[in-house]
Amino acid sequence: MNEDLDQLMANLKLKRMRRIIDEELAKAEKNGPSYADFLSGLLRREYYSQQERFLENRIKRAKLPERWSLESFPYDRQPGVQKAVINQLAELDFVPRASNIVFIGDPGVGKTGLAVGILLKALQAGYKGLFITAQQLFDEMYQSLADKSSRRLLNRLVKIDLIVIDEMGYLNLKPEQSNIFFKLMEERYRKKSTIITTNLKYDDWYEFLGRKEMVGALLDRLRHHCSTVEIDGPSLRSPAE
């Protein structure tokens, strides 16, 4: 490989191609493929390498707690989860429709693992995503009130294709935090998808978030296009029998 070719690939950020070019040139001299086959082979390997880097960047930005996959979920230990239902959700048809998913169940039944598994599928499909605990989300909302950055926070969150809000439960919230959360869900309504994991039945959200009228409006929007998965099963944190 001459210096001019190497510099061109460096300028074009063809990292994978720079690493394999000598190997491919040697093969070409020996096997004599057509120019088109030679070039398509190089570009194909560069493309796959770029897609892997893009996926890693999406996963990094999504802040997954772990790379739990749906394939590794212990369905045999959790009779409260119907594998067929989860496989249907994993087709990701709900994302372009801007529908939501709510996983309801006691701690330890696998809600977070399922939510992360679906989010990982979405990231692999090219969607932008974010995993955030409810506590962290409401903390960020509270901080945004202090530095007057609530609008900037909402603008960032509204653009994300799929957000997982984990462990929505009994938190000590100020009315202002609830207001920002209502605003977030209102602006994502019918535009972007949200997955929520919670140990609260829908009726319990009134006590959690307060402001009965606003909670009613929130639930109407959340459940309008929504798959609710209630998991009535044992804790997966218990030792397997």
C-alpha positions, -999 to +999 in steps of 0.1 A: +000+000+000+014+034-009+014+064+013-012+083-008-037+055-004-031+052+033-036+089+038-068+089+018-083+061+040-071+080+071-089+112+059-120+092+052-119+075+086-119+041+070-104+025+100-112-012+093-101-008+057-067+006+067-062-025+089-070-051+063-059-034+031-025-052+029-041-086+035-067-079+008-042-067-017-021-098-012-052-119-018-061-099-049-027-104-064-029-141-058-065-148-067-071-120-092-107-109-084-124-083-105-120-046-095-157-046-085-154-077-063-122-064-047-138-030-039-171-044-027-153-069-004-133-040+012-164-018+016-185-046+030-160-052+058-157-015+065-195-012+066-198-040+091-171-025+113-188+009+112-221-006+122-205-023+152-189+010+163-222+028+159-240+002+180-214+004+207-218+042+208-256+038+210-252+013+239-228+036+257-251+066+254-281+045+265-264+038+298-276+002+302-270-012+337-261-046+321-263-060+286-291-084+295-306-101+264-340-115+261-324-148+250-308-152+284-340-144+304-349-174+327-384-181+314-382-215+330-379-199+364-406-172+359-440-187+350-455-152+353-440-142+320-453-155+287-424-159+263-446-154+233-458-120+245-422-109+251-411-122+217-439-102+201-427-070+218-392-078+208-403-074+171-403-037+180-435-029+161-444-006+191-415+018+185-425+032+151-461+034+164-449+054+194-466+029+217-456+022+253-449-008+275-455-010+313-442-039+333-459-043+366-448-067+393-432-072+427-394-065+431-372-092+416-396-108+391-376-097+361-392-064+350-358-046+346-342-075+327-371-077+302-371-039+297-333-038+291-336-068+267-361-050+246-341-017+248-310-037+236-330-050+207-340-015+197-304-003+199-293-031+177-321-021+152-306+014+150-329+033+174-316+058+200-324+048+236-319+056+272-321+036+304-327+057+335-341+049+370-371+068+382-350+081+411-323+095+388-349+110+364-367+128+391-334+139+406-324+154+373-358+171+370-353+186+405-318+198+395-332+214+364-356+234+385-326+248+405-306+258+374-336+267+352-327+240+326-360+221+326-367+230+290-333+218+279-338+186+298-372+180+282-359+188+247-331+161+252-355+135+265-383+141+240-360+133+211-350+098+223-367+070+204-371+047+234-367+055+271-368+029+298-378+044+332-370+018+358-383+012+393-412+037+392-423+035+428-430+054+460-406+083+459-408+116+479-417+140+451-423+177+450-452+189+429-427+206+406-411+173+398-444+157+390-453+186+368-421+181+347-428+144+345-463+151+332-449+175+307-423+149+295-449+122+290-473+147+273-446+157+248-436+121+241-472+110+236-478+095+201-443+106+191-418+084+210-420+052+230-415+047+267-411+015+288-419+018+325-412-008+352-430-004+384-444-023+414-474+000+414-508-008+400-522+020+380-546+031+408-516+036+430-501+062+407-525+088+421-510+086+456-474+084+441-477+114+418-505+134+434-527+159+415-555+135+406-566+153+375-531+154+360-525+117+369-557+108+352-546+126+320-512+110+322-526+075+325-550+082+296-521+091+274-498+064+287-523+036+283-539+048+251-513+030+230-497+006+255-490-030+263-493-037+300-475-068+312-483-078+348-459-103+362-474-125+389-446-148+398-417-156+421-387-134+427-357-144+405-334-132+432-343-162+453-320-193+450-333-216+422-347-248+435 
